[in-house]
Amino acid sequence: MPEELTGRPAPRGPARLPLLHPAQLDGERARLHAEITRGPRQAQSSVVPLTDDAGRLMGPFAAMLLEPRIGSAVQAVGAALRGEQLLGPRARELAILAVAVRRRSHFEWLAHEQAARAAGVPTAQLQALLDGRVPDGLDPVDEAVVVATWRLLDDGELDDAGYAEATSVLGLEALAALVWLVGYYAMLATALATFRPDGATPSAG
């Protein structure tokens, strides 16, 4: 990754959650591992990492194995959000990184920085996000996405003025997609901060 970026979120501390090798999984956990690694996510695994070199699920996917029935539903929501077409890849990655900054999510930033670059977000705009600023040079849709994301996270809602602004630029359906996207990645950030699978990796148990 380019060294000119500063202020990326750092791990919050030592890992609390062991990463499990596929051979250690059975039943629902094995099925969930297969859902994540062999499903539609596999095509994006070169940009957003799913597993380490040993095939162990990383980041929020590792936490999903704790309760695989719920984890399966959670990852299905993520798959649906990844496939939506209303926001587009650039706006979607900007929203995810905006969540990562506000929630200080190390894994989310590292996982999606390269996806954002691939979607055309330049270094200067990434640095502005890290600095807590709405980047210069965004088109109206991308700017509305970043502004609305931070308002949702900071205030827990959009006030009347913010709602009118977001719907006038994005439209109601795209705003709905953004609200679900922000909620999903904020939930993942909470799981990552709680279980710390992205800290210094403990030995698998």
VOFI-313587 format. One line per field, with one value per atom (N, C-alpha, C): residue in one letter; atom name; y, x, z. Coordinates in nm, 3 decimals. Each point is the difference from the previous one (the first is absolute). Layout:
BEGIN
residuo <- c(A, ...)
atomo <- c(CA, ...)
c2 <- c(Y, ...)
c1 <- c(X, ...)
c3 <- c(Z, ...)
END
This chain:
BEGIN
residuo <- c(M, M, M, P, P, P, E, E, E, E, E, E, L, L, L, T, T, T, G, G, G, R, R, R, P, P, P, A, A, A, P, P, P, R, R, R, G, G, G, P, P, P, A, A, A, R, R, R, L, L, L, P, P, P, L, L, L, L, L, L, H, H, H, P, P, P, A, A, A, Q, Q, Q, L, L, L, D, D, D, G, G, G, E, E, E, R, R, R, A, A, A, R, R, R, L, L, L, H, H, H, A, A, A, E, E, E, I, I, I, T, T, T, R, R, R, G, G, G, P, P, P, R, R, R, Q, Q, Q, A, A, A, Q, Q, Q, S, S, S, S, S, S, V, V, V, V, V, V, P, P, P, L, L, L, T, T, T, D, D, D, D, D, D, A, A, A, G, G, G, R, R, R, L, L, L, M, M, M, G, G, G, P, P, P, F, F, F, A, A, A, A, A, A, M, M, M, L, L, L, L, L, L, E, E, E, P, P, P, R, R, R, I, I, I, G, G, G, S, S, S, A, A, A, V, V, V, Q, Q, Q, A, A, A, V, V, V, G, G, G, A, A, A, A, A, A, L, L, L, R, R, R, G, G, G, E, E, E, Q, Q, Q, L, L, L, L, L, L, G, G, G, P, P, P, R, R, R, A, A, A, R, R, R, E, E, E, L, L, L, A, A, A, I, I, I, L, L, L, A, A, A, V, V, V, A, A, A, V, V, V, R, R, R, R, R, R, R, R, R, S, S, S, H, H, H, F, F, F, E, E, E, W, W, W, L, L, L, A, A, A, H, H, H, E, E, E, Q, Q, Q, A, A, A, A, A, A, R, R, R, A, A, A, A, A, A, G, G, G, V, V, V, P, P, P, T, T, T, A, A, A, Q, Q, Q, L, L, L, Q, Q, Q, A, A, A, L, L, L, L, L, L, D, D, D, G, G, G, R, R, R, V, V, V, P, P, P, D, D, D, G, G, G, L, L, L, D, D, D, P, P, P, V, V, V, D, D, D, E, E, E, A, A, A, V, V, V, V, V, V, V, V, V, A, A, A, T, T, T, W, W, W, R, R, R, L, L, L, L, L, L, D, D, D, D, D, D, G, G, G, E, E, E, L, L, L, D, D, D, D, D, D, A, A, A, G, G, G, Y, Y, Y, A, A, A, E, E, E, A, A, A, T, T, T, S, S, S, V, V, V, L, L, L, G, G, G, L, L, L, E, E, E, A, A, A, L, L, L, A, A, A, A, A, A, L, L, L, V, V, V, W, W, W, L, L, L, V, V, V, G, G, G, Y, Y, Y, Y, Y, Y, A, A, A, M, M, M, L, L, L, A, A, A, T, T, T, A, A, A, L, L, L, A, A, A, T, T, T, F, F, F, R, R, R, P, P, P, D, D, D, G, G, G, A, A, A, T, T, T, P, P, P, S, S, S, A, A, A, G, G, G)
atomo <- c(N, CA, C, N, CA, C, N, CA, C, N, CA, C, N, CA, C, N, CA, C, N, CA, C, N, CA, C, N, CA, C, N, CA, C, N, CA, C, N, CA, C, N, CA, C, N, CA, C, N, CA, C, N, CA, C, N, CA, C, N, CA, C, N, CA, C, N, CA, C, N, CA, C, N, CA, C, N, CA, C, N, CA, C, N, CA, C, N, CA, C, N, CA, C, N, CA, C, N, CA, C, N, CA, C, N, CA, C, N, CA, C, N, CA, C, N, CA, C, N, CA, C, N, CA, C, N, CA, C, N, CA, C, N, CA, C, N, CA, C, N, CA, C, N, CA, C, N, CA, C, N, CA, C, N, CA, C, N, CA, C, N, CA, C, N, CA, C, N, CA, C, N, CA, C, N, CA, C, N, CA, C, N, CA, C, N, CA, C, N, CA, C, N, CA, C, N, CA, C, N, CA, C, N, CA, C, N, CA, C, N, CA, C, N, CA, C, N, CA, C, N, CA, C, N, CA, C, N, CA, C, N, CA, C, N, CA, C, N, CA, C, N, CA, C, N, CA, C, N, CA, C, N, CA, C, N, CA, C, N, CA, C, N, CA, C, N, CA, C, N, CA, C, N, CA, C, N, CA, C, N, CA, C, N, CA, C, N, CA, C, N, CA, C, N, CA, C, N, CA, C, N, CA, C, N, CA, C, N, CA, C, N, CA, C, N, CA, C, N, CA, C, N, CA, C, N, CA, C, N, CA, C, N, CA, C, N, CA, C, N, CA, C, N, CA, C, N, CA, C, N, CA, C, N, CA, C, N, CA, C, N, CA, C, N, CA, C, N, CA, C, N, CA, C, N, CA, C, N, CA, C, N, CA, C, N, CA, C, N, CA, C, N, CA, C, N, CA, C, N, CA, C, N, CA, C, N, CA, C, N, CA, C, N, CA, C, N, CA, C, N, CA, C, N, CA, C, N, CA, C, N, CA, C, N, CA, C, N, CA, C, N, CA, C, N, CA, C, N, CA, C, N, CA, C, N, CA, C, N, CA, C, N, CA, C, N, CA, C, N, CA, C, N, CA, C, N, CA, C, N, CA, C, N, CA, C, N, CA, C, N, CA, C, N, CA, C, N, CA, C, N, CA, C, N, CA, C, N, CA, C, N, CA, C, N, CA, C, N, CA, C, N, CA, C, N, CA, C, N, CA, C, N, CA, C, N, CA, C, N, CA, C, N, CA, C, N, CA, C, N, CA, C, N, CA, C, N, CA, C, N, CA, C, N, CA, C, N, CA, C, N, CA, C, N, CA, C, N, CA, C, N, CA, C, N, CA, C, N, CA, C, N, CA, C, N, CA, C, N, CA, C, N, CA, C, N, CA, C, N, CA, C, N, CA, C, N, CA, C, N, CA, C, N, CA, C, N, CA, C, N, CA, C, N, CA, C, N, CA, C, N, CA, C, N, CA, C, N, CA, C, N, CA, C, N, CA, C, N, CA, C, N, CA, C, N, CA, C, N, CA, C, N, CA, C, N, CA, C, N, CA, C, N, CA, C, N, CA, C, N, CA, C, N, CA, C, N, CA, C, N, CA, C, N, CA, C, N, CA, C, N, CA, C, N, CA, C)
c2 <- c(-0.120, 0.120, 0.125, 0.104, 0.122, 0.056, 0.045, 0.049, 0.141, 0.071, 0.140, 0.016, -0.106, 0.008, -0.008, 0.086, -0.002, -0.006, -0.058, 0.001, -0.112, -0.109, -0.113, -0.053, -0.047, -0.059, -0.114, -0.006, -0.104, -0.105, -0.123, -0.100, 0.053, -0.037, 0.051, -0.070, -0.111, -0.074, -0.142, -0.085, -0.141, -0.068, -0.093, -0.075, -0.078, -0.005, -0.078, -0.128, -0.005, -0.111, -0.084, -0.128, -0.085, -0.019, -0.001, -0.032, -0.151, -0.057, -0.145, -0.054, -0.103, -0.067, -0.076, -0.006, -0.073, -0.142, -0.067, -0.137, -0.005, 0.113, 0.004, 0.022, 0.023, 0.035, -0.122, -0.005, -0.105, 0.058, -0.074, 0.039, 0.139, 0.082, 0.133, 0.091, -0.015, 0.084, -0.034, -0.127, -0.040, 0.049, -0.008, 0.048, 0.151, 0.073, 0.145, 0.034, -0.070, 0.022, -0.018, -0.104, -0.025, 0.109, 0.045, 0.107, 0.124, 0.034, 0.123, -0.015, -0.113, -0.013, -0.054, -0.065, -0.057, 0.072, 0.098, 0.072, 0.119, 0.096, 0.116, 0.083, -0.007, 0.078, -0.043, -0.125, -0.053, 0.083, 0.054, 0.078, 0.128, 0.049, 0.124, -0.024, -0.125, -0.030, 0.057, 0.030, 0.060, 0.146, 0.062, 0.141, 0.012, -0.073, -0.002, -0.138, -0.013, -0.133, -0.072, -0.130, -0.084, -0.090, -0.057, -0.098, 0.033, -0.058, 0.009, -0.114, -0.013, -0.103, -0.142, -0.016, -0.133, -0.029, 0.093, -0.020, 0.038, 0.064, 0.040, 0.131, 0.005, 0.123, 0.111, 0.120, 0.114, 0.106, 0.098, 0.116, -0.037, 0.069, -0.027, -0.140, -0.061, -0.135, -0.100, 0.024, -0.085, 0.011, 0.121, 0.019, -0.065, -0.005, -0.062, -0.147, -0.065, -0.142, -0.025, 0.103, -0.020, -0.049, 0.055, -0.042, -0.016, -0.115, -0.012, 0.021, -0.029, 0.024, 0.149, 0.081, 0.145, 0.048, -0.056, 0.039, -0.020, -0.107, -0.026, 0.109, 0.042, 0.106, 0.133, 0.026, 0.124, 0.005, -0.108, 0.003, 0.007, -0.052, 0.010, 0.145, 0.076, 0.142, 0.070, -0.031, 0.060, -0.033, -0.125, -0.039, 0.078, 0.021, 0.077, 0.145, 0.058, 0.138, 0.014, -0.098, 0.005, -0.005, -0.064, -0.014, 0.110, 0.093, 0.105, 0.095, 0.058, 0.082, 0.148, 0.038, 0.138, 0.099, -0.040, 0.091, -0.007, -0.117, -0.016, -0.028, -0.062, -0.044, 0.114, 0.112, 0.109, 0.058, 0.032, 0.055, -0.101, -0.127, -0.104, -0.009, 0.000, -0.010, 0.125, 0.117, 0.122, -0.009, -0.052, -0.014, -0.097, -0.112, -0.098, 0.060, 0.071, 0.062, 0.112, 0.070, 0.102, -0.063, -0.118, -0.075, -0.041, -0.052, -0.045, 0.112, 0.120, 0.114, 0.035, 0.014, 0.040, -0.105, -0.128, -0.108, -0.050, 0.064, -0.035, -0.150, -0.047, -0.143, -0.032, -0.058, -0.037, -0.094, -0.109, -0.098, 0.058, 0.072, 0.054, 0.095, 0.082, 0.090, -0.079, -0.090, -0.075, -0.086, -0.056, -0.088, 0.077, 0.126, 0.074, 0.113, 0.030, 0.107, -0.034, -0.123, -0.037, -0.008, -0.042, -0.002, 0.142, 0.095, 0.140, 0.052, -0.033, 0.042, -0.061, -0.127, -0.065, 0.065, 0.059, 0.068, 0.144, 0.044, 0.132, 0.108, -0.037, 0.099, 0.027, 0.123, 0.028, 0.016, -0.001, 0.007, 0.125, 0.114, 0.125, -0.009, -0.063, -0.013, -0.100, -0.106, -0.095, 0.068, 0.081, 0.070, 0.096, 0.068, 0.091, -0.075, -0.119, -0.081, -0.033, -0.042, -0.033, 0.121, 0.119, 0.123, 0.047, -0.074, 0.037, 0.111, 0.017, 0.105, -0.062, 0.067, -0.038, 0.036, -0.096, 0.028, 0.103, 0.080, 0.090, -0.080, 0.054, -0.059, -0.115, -0.029, -0.105, 0.049, -0.091, 0.039, 0.009, 0.058, 0.022, -0.127, -0.112, -0.125, -0.047, -0.004, -0.046, 0.090, 0.131, 0.092, -0.022, -0.018, -0.023, -0.129, -0.102, -0.128, 0.017, 0.068, 0.019, 0.085, 0.108, 0.088, -0.075, -0.071, -0.073, -0.111, -0.068, -0.108, 0.054, 0.108, 0.055, 0.057, 0.055, 0.048, -0.116, -0.109, -0.117, -0.056, -0.006, -0.056, 0.094, 0.129, 0.096, 0.031, 0.007, 0.043, -0.113, -0.113, -0.111, 0.019, 0.103, 0.029, 0.109, 0.033, 0.121, 0.094, 0.123, 0.095, 0.040, 0.083, 0.031, 0.061, 0.089, 0.062, -0.102, -0.086, -0.102, -0.101, -0.036, -0.094, 0.060, 0.126, 0.065, 0.010, 0.033, 0.011, -0.135, -0.105, -0.132, -0.052, 0.014, -0.052, 0.080, 0.129, 0.081, -0.042, -0.045, -0.040, -0.149, -0.083, -0.144, -0.064, 0.058, -0.067, -0.089, -0.030, -0.073, -0.142, -0.068, -0.139, -0.011, 0.087, -0.005, 0.039, 0.093, 0.034, -0.120, -0.075, -0.120, -0.099, -0.019, -0.089, 0.050, 0.131, 0.056, -0.021, 0.020, -0.020, -0.143, -0.098, -0.140, -0.029, 0.060, -0.021, 0.053, 0.122, 0.061, -0.084, -0.042, -0.081, -0.133, -0.061, -0.128, 0.015, 0.097, 0.015, 0.054, 0.078, 0.040, -0.121, -0.092, -0.123, -0.083, -0.014, -0.074, 0.066, 0.133, 0.071, -0.027, -0.009, -0.031, -0.141, -0.095, -0.137, -0.005, 0.071, 0.001, 0.062, 0.108, 0.066, -0.088, -0.080, -0.085, -0.123, -0.070, -0.128, 0.011, 0.109, 0.027, -0.116, -0.055, -0.103, 0.059, 0.135, 0.065, 0.053, -0.038, 0.037, -0.099, -0.003, -0.101, -0.137, -0.085, -0.125, -0.097, -0.045, -0.104, -0.135, -0.096, -0.135, -0.050, -0.075, -0.051, -0.098, 0.009, -0.091, -0.096)
c1 <- c(0.084, -0.084, 0.087, -0.043, 0.080, 0.027, 0.124, 0.039, -0.048, -0.047, -0.037, -0.127, -0.078, -0.118, 0.044, -0.054, 0.029, -0.129, 0.008, -0.115, -0.099, 0.042, -0.091, -0.038, -0.124, -0.035, 0.093, 0.037, 0.092, -0.078, 0.054, -0.065, -0.017, -0.111, -0.030, 0.079, 0.061, 0.075, 0.021, 0.051, 0.023, -0.130, 0.011, -0.118, -0.061, -0.130, -0.072, -0.058, -0.012, -0.071, 0.096, 0.019, 0.085, -0.061, 0.085, -0.045, 0.002, -0.110, -0.015, 0.032, 0.083, 0.033, -0.124, -0.020, -0.117, -0.012, 0.113, -0.005, -0.060, -0.003, -0.058, -0.151, -0.058, -0.140, -0.084, -0.119, -0.094, -0.141, -0.094, -0.140, -0.026, -0.070, -0.042, 0.119, 0.106, 0.118, 0.067, 0.009, 0.058, -0.086, -0.131, -0.089, 0.014, 0.012, 0.016, 0.132, 0.107, 0.129, -0.013, -0.071, -0.019, -0.085, -0.105, -0.084, 0.083, 0.089, 0.078, 0.109, 0.071, 0.117, -0.030, -0.114, -0.032, -0.116, -0.058, -0.112, 0.046, -0.091, 0.033, 0.117, 0.025, 0.111, 0.135, 0.010, 0.128, 0.059, -0.088, 0.049, 0.069, -0.033, 0.059, 0.111, 0.036, 0.094, 0.139, 0.033, 0.131, 0.004, -0.116, -0.008, -0.036, -0.101, -0.042, 0.030, 0.100, 0.044, -0.105, -0.014, -0.091, 0.075, 0.111, 0.074, 0.149, 0.071, 0.145, 0.056, 0.131, 0.063, -0.037, -0.043, -0.039, -0.148, -0.072, -0.142, -0.090, 0.057, -0.079, -0.072, -0.129, -0.076, 0.059, 0.007, 0.058, -0.107, 0.038, -0.084, -0.139, -0.103, -0.135, -0.048, 0.056, -0.042, 0.040, 0.114, 0.040, -0.101, -0.048, -0.097, -0.134, -0.035, -0.126, -0.006, 0.117, 0.002, -0.041, 0.001, -0.036, -0.144, -0.089, -0.140, -0.038, 0.027, -0.009, -0.139, -0.105, -0.134, -0.021, 0.036, -0.011, 0.106, 0.121, 0.106, -0.038, -0.072, -0.045, -0.095, -0.091, -0.093, 0.073, 0.098, 0.077, 0.077, 0.068, 0.078, -0.091, -0.122, -0.094, -0.043, -0.016, -0.029, 0.115, 0.123, 0.115, 0.005, -0.032, 0.000, -0.105, -0.117, -0.105, 0.044, 0.062, 0.046, 0.109, 0.087, 0.108, -0.055, -0.114, -0.056, -0.094, -0.030, -0.095, 0.065, -0.083, 0.051, -0.036, -0.065, -0.049, 0.111, 0.096, 0.107, 0.120, 0.031, 0.119, 0.122, 0.104, 0.115, 0.077, 0.017, 0.078, -0.070, -0.128, -0.074, -0.009, -0.017, -0.009, 0.130, 0.114, 0.128, 0.028, -0.039, 0.016, -0.081, -0.122, -0.082, 0.063, 0.052, 0.062, 0.123, 0.082, 0.118, -0.039, -0.109, -0.048, -0.043, -0.060, -0.033, 0.128, 0.097, 0.125, 0.069, -0.002, 0.063, -0.072, -0.132, -0.075, 0.004, 0.002, 0.002, 0.141, 0.099, 0.141, 0.023, -0.054, 0.005, 0.118, 0.102, 0.124, -0.027, -0.071, -0.022, -0.083, -0.107, -0.085, 0.077, 0.086, 0.078, 0.095, 0.079, 0.096, -0.068, -0.115, -0.071, -0.056, -0.036, -0.072, 0.079, 0.118, 0.080, 0.031, 0.046, 0.036, -0.123, -0.113, -0.124, -0.040, 0.020, -0.030, 0.093, 0.128, 0.094, -0.040, -0.039, -0.042, -0.124, -0.083, -0.121, 0.027, 0.126, 0.035, 0.015, 0.010, 0.018, 0.150, 0.047, 0.144, 0.051, 0.131, 0.065, -0.042, -0.007, -0.033, -0.137, -0.094, -0.135, -0.001, 0.078, 0.012, 0.060, 0.102, 0.062, -0.098, -0.080, -0.100, -0.096, -0.044, -0.087, 0.068, 0.126, 0.074, 0.014, 0.006, 0.010, -0.135, -0.107, -0.132, -0.065, 0.044, -0.054, -0.073, -0.104, -0.062, 0.099, 0.042, 0.104, -0.044, 0.096, -0.024, -0.011, -0.073, -0.005, -0.096, -0.082, -0.101, -0.114, -0.061, -0.122, -0.114, -0.114, -0.108, -0.048, -0.004, -0.046, 0.100, 0.127, 0.101, 0.007, -0.010, 0.002, -0.121, -0.116, -0.121, 0.012, 0.064, 0.018, 0.089, 0.112, 0.090, -0.066, -0.063, -0.065, -0.111, -0.083, -0.111, 0.052, 0.105, 0.057, 0.045, 0.074, 0.049, -0.113, -0.100, -0.116, -0.073, -0.018, -0.067, 0.078, 0.132, 0.081, 0.010, 0.012, 0.019, -0.130, -0.110, -0.127, -0.101, 0.027, -0.094, -0.120, 0.003, -0.113, 0.041, -0.090, 0.010, -0.111, 0.035, -0.105, -0.074, -0.100, -0.083, 0.082, 0.092, 0.082, 0.093, 0.061, 0.089, -0.074, -0.121, -0.082, -0.037, -0.043, -0.036, 0.120, 0.115, 0.122, 0.038, -0.003, 0.040, -0.097, -0.130, -0.096, 0.002, 0.031, 0.002, 0.115, 0.109, 0.117, -0.004, -0.030, 0.009, -0.129, -0.112, -0.128, -0.031, -0.126, -0.043, 0.055, -0.001, 0.044, 0.150, 0.080, 0.144, 0.031, -0.077, 0.020, -0.030, -0.105, -0.031, 0.117, 0.056, 0.116, 0.115, 0.021, 0.109, -0.024, -0.122, -0.031, 0.029, -0.042, 0.027, 0.150, 0.070, 0.143, 0.075, -0.035, 0.066, -0.028, -0.125, -0.034, 0.075, 0.014, 0.069, 0.147, 0.069, 0.142, 0.027, -0.093, 0.014, -0.014, -0.089, -0.015, 0.128, 0.057, 0.126, 0.111, 0.005, 0.103, -0.014, -0.123, -0.023, 0.050, -0.030, 0.048, 0.153, 0.060, 0.146, 0.063, -0.058, 0.054, -0.018, -0.105, -0.026, 0.088, 0.009, 0.070, 0.145, 0.034, 0.136, 0.064, -0.066, 0.068, 0.110, 0.006, 0.100, 0.119, 0.010, 0.117, 0.112, 0.097, 0.106, -0.064, 0.016, -0.076, 0.043, -0.094, 0.033, 0.006, 0.052, 0.002, -0.142, -0.029, -0.136, -0.033, -0.124, -0.041, -0.105)
c3 <- c(0.000, 0.000, 0.000, -0.066, -0.006, 0.140, 0.019, 0.131, 0.027, -0.105, 0.021, 0.084, 0.015, 0.087, 0.146, 0.082, 0.143, 0.078, 0.120, 0.088, -0.021, -0.067, -0.014, 0.139, 0.017, 0.131, 0.035, 0.126, 0.048, 0.079, 0.010, 0.086, 0.141, 0.064, 0.133, 0.110, -0.030, 0.100, -0.047, 0.087, -0.038, -0.039, -0.093, -0.044, 0.116, 0.003, 0.100, -0.058, -0.131, -0.064, -0.083, 0.035, -0.084, -0.138, -0.102, -0.134, -0.017, -0.046, -0.006, -0.138, -0.003, -0.125, -0.050, -0.131, -0.051, 0.054, 0.028, 0.052, 0.140, 0.069, 0.135, -0.001, -0.117, -0.010, -0.035, 0.057, -0.039, 0.004, -0.055, 0.007, -0.057, 0.076, -0.047, -0.027, 0.078, -0.022, -0.133, -0.032, -0.128, -0.116, 0.016, -0.106, -0.019, 0.111, -0.012, -0.066, 0.036, -0.065, -0.151, -0.042, -0.143, -0.064, 0.069, -0.054, -0.031, 0.091, -0.014, -0.104, 0.001, -0.086, -0.139, -0.018, -0.131, -0.068, 0.069, -0.057, -0.084, -0.025, -0.083, 0.053, 0.131, 0.056, -0.058, -0.043, -0.045, -0.113, -0.088, -0.113, 0.043, 0.120, 0.049, 0.102, 0.022, 0.108, -0.025, -0.126, -0.028, 0.042, 0.017, 0.040, 0.147, 0.043, 0.140, 0.055, 0.088, 0.043, 0.084, -0.024, 0.076, 0.097, -0.046, 0.080, -0.002, 0.096, -0.002, -0.086, -0.002, -0.086, 0.041, 0.125, 0.049, -0.023, -0.063, -0.024, 0.115, 0.105, 0.116, -0.029, 0.028, -0.019, 0.086, -0.058, 0.070, 0.027, 0.081, 0.024, 0.049, -0.050, 0.050, -0.032, -0.106, -0.036, 0.108, 0.066, 0.112, 0.114, 0.026, 0.107, -0.034, -0.128, -0.040, 0.037, 0.010, 0.035, 0.145, 0.085, 0.140, 0.015, -0.079, 0.000, -0.146, -0.060, -0.145, -0.059, 0.076, -0.055, -0.024, 0.098, -0.017, -0.099, 0.010, -0.092, -0.145, -0.029, -0.136, -0.048, 0.087, -0.037, -0.019, 0.087, -0.011, -0.131, -0.035, -0.123, -0.122, 0.010, -0.111, -0.022, 0.109, -0.013, -0.073, 0.041, -0.066, -0.148, -0.036, -0.140, -0.078, 0.059, -0.066, -0.020, 0.101, -0.011, -0.105, -0.009, -0.097, -0.142, -0.019, -0.133, -0.042, 0.092, -0.038, -0.101, -0.089, -0.109, 0.014, 0.107, 0.010, 0.033, 0.080, 0.039, -0.095, -0.048, -0.083, 0.085, -0.058, 0.079, 0.066, -0.066, 0.058, 0.123, -0.014, 0.114, 0.112, -0.034, 0.103, 0.079, -0.069, 0.071, 0.082, -0.049, 0.079, 0.129, -0.009, 0.120, 0.100, -0.050, 0.089, 0.069, -0.074, 0.060, 0.096, -0.030, 0.094, 0.132, -0.007, 0.122, 0.072, -0.076, 0.061, 0.076, -0.056, 0.067, 0.128, -0.007, 0.119, 0.110, -0.038, 0.098, 0.029, -0.059, 0.021, -0.024, -0.112, -0.031, -0.089, 0.059, -0.070, -0.117, 0.026, -0.105, -0.113, 0.032, -0.106, -0.090, 0.060, -0.086, -0.089, 0.059, -0.080, -0.105, 0.033, -0.092, -0.119, 0.021, -0.105, -0.064, 0.053, -0.063, -0.146, -0.024, -0.137, -0.090, 0.057, -0.079, -0.039, 0.090, -0.032, -0.109, 0.011, -0.105, -0.134, 0.001, -0.124, -0.059, 0.087, -0.046, -0.040, 0.010, -0.049, 0.105, 0.127, 0.106, 0.014, -0.024, 0.005, 0.142, 0.013, 0.130, 0.077, -0.066, 0.070, 0.065, -0.065, 0.057, 0.113, -0.011, 0.111, 0.123, -0.022, 0.112, 0.065, -0.079, 0.056, 0.090, -0.042, 0.085, 0.132, -0.009, 0.122, 0.091, -0.058, 0.079, 0.052, -0.033, 0.047, -0.081, -0.125, -0.085, -0.120, -0.046, -0.126, -0.111, -0.080, -0.100, -0.103, -0.042, -0.113, -0.128, -0.096, -0.133, -0.016, 0.101, -0.014, -0.088, -0.074, -0.071, 0.100, -0.037, 0.097, 0.070, -0.072, 0.062, 0.105, -0.034, 0.094, 0.123, -0.022, 0.114, 0.090, -0.060, 0.079, 0.080, -0.058, 0.069, 0.123, -0.014, 0.113, 0.109, -0.040, 0.098, 0.074, -0.073, 0.064, 0.089, -0.042, 0.082, 0.135, 0.000, 0.126, 0.085, -0.063, 0.079, 0.064, -0.074, 0.056, 0.119, -0.013, 0.108, 0.120, -0.027, 0.109, 0.074, -0.075, 0.058, 0.014, -0.063, 0.004, -0.091, -0.084, -0.088, -0.098, -0.092, -0.079, 0.044, 0.036, 0.033, -0.128, 0.012, -0.117, -0.113, 0.036, -0.104, -0.065, 0.082, -0.054, -0.085, 0.041, -0.077, -0.135, 0.001, -0.125, -0.094, 0.057, -0.080, -0.061, 0.081, -0.048, -0.106, 0.024, -0.097, -0.130, 0.007, -0.123, -0.090, 0.059, -0.079, -0.034, 0.099, -0.018, -0.048, 0.038, -0.020, 0.120, 0.018, 0.119, 0.004, -0.114, -0.001, 0.029, -0.059, 0.026, 0.143, 0.055, 0.141, 0.089, -0.033, 0.077, -0.007, -0.120, -0.013, 0.086, 0.003, 0.081, 0.149, 0.046, 0.142, 0.041, -0.082, 0.034, -0.006, -0.097, -0.012, 0.122, 0.041, 0.116, 0.126, 0.017, 0.116, 0.002, -0.118, -0.008, 0.037, -0.058, 0.028, 0.140, 0.054, 0.140, 0.092, -0.035, 0.077, -0.007, -0.120, -0.013, 0.081, -0.002, 0.075, 0.150, 0.048, 0.141, 0.033, -0.088, 0.021, -0.002, -0.093, -0.009, 0.124, 0.049, 0.119, 0.124, 0.004, 0.115, 0.002, -0.114, -0.003, -0.049, -0.065, -0.048, -0.075, -0.100, -0.079, -0.086, -0.011, -0.084, 0.080, 0.127, 0.079, -0.023, 0.091, -0.010, 0.016, -0.102, -0.006, 0.109, 0.088, 0.096, -0.067, 0.067, -0.057, -0.010, -0.107, -0.020, 0.112, 0.049, 0.105, -0.047)
END
